């Protein structure tokens, strides 16, 4: 994201979940050695979620699928097994963070 190799998208719902997680992590690690959530909030592109129709395997994943569909994303980056088993819902690939890094390294 910082090197402009990927564009990230979020909805108000997915940002809310990220804020909650960031607050939990800040409580556990007050001086994190990684980027701050505020930096991410300034860089992310916020979209309105697209309607999905029926729910998938894990309803908690639907907001991320709705976001990706609305953004016309090429991929969702996740380690969530319920997302990974879907493989390519709506034509959107689900990849692990490691796979994304491998692909970005190859594209240099």
N, C-alpha and C positions, 0 to 999 in steps of 0.2 A: 504494500500500500504506500509506504513512504517513498519507494523508488518508482512509483507510478506504473507498476507492472500489473496490478490488479485494481479493480474498482469495487468497493464494498457498498452494499445496500442494506438497509434495515427498515423496519416499520416501527411505529411507536411501541407496539407490543414487544418486539424483539429487543428494542433499546431498553425498555423497562426491565426485561429479564437480565440484560447485560449490566444495567445499573445496580440491580440487586446483587448480582454475583460480584461486581467490583467492590461494592460496600462490604460484603462478607470477606473478600480477600484483603481489603485495606485494614480490616479489623485484625486479621491474622498476621499481616505483614505490612506495618505502617510505612515502610520505606522500600517499595518494590523496585527491583532492578530492571523493570520493563516499562514500556510506554504507559502513559497515564490514560485513563478512560476519557478525560477531557480532550486529549489530542484526537482520539478516535471519533468522538462525537462531532468534532469540527470537520473531520474529513469524510465521514460516511454520507452517502446519499440516501435520504429518507423517501420511501415510496409508500403509497397506500396499498394494502394487501389485496391481492386478486382473489376472487371467489374460487374455491376448490371443488365444491360439490361434496361427495362423500368423504368421510374421514379415512385416513390411512391407518396403518398398524398402531401407531402411537399418536394420540391426539395432540400431545405436547409438541410434536414436530410440525403440525399443520401451519403454525405461524411462519416458520422458516420456508416451507414450501410455497406458501402464499406470497411471501416477500420475493423469493427467487422468480416465481412466475410473473409477478408484477414488474420486476426489474428486467425481465427477459435475460436472466443470468445464464451463463454458460455452465456454471458449476456451483454447487454448494460445498463448502469445506467443513467437514465435521468428523468427529470420532464416534458419533452416536451410532450404535449398531442398528437401531431401528431405521435410521435414514440410510445407512450404507447398504442394507439388504434390498432397498428399493431400486438400486442401481441407477436408473435413469427415468424418474417420474417426470411426466410432462416434457420429456426430452432434455431434462436438466441433469447433468452428471453429478453424482455424489462422490467426492474424493476426500481422502484423509489429508491432514495438514502435511504429512510427509510426502505424499504423492504430489501435492501442489508445489512444494519446495523442489522436488526432483524436476518437475516440468519447467519451473521458472529457471532453474539452473541450466537446463538443456537449451532454453530459448535465448540465452545470452548472445 
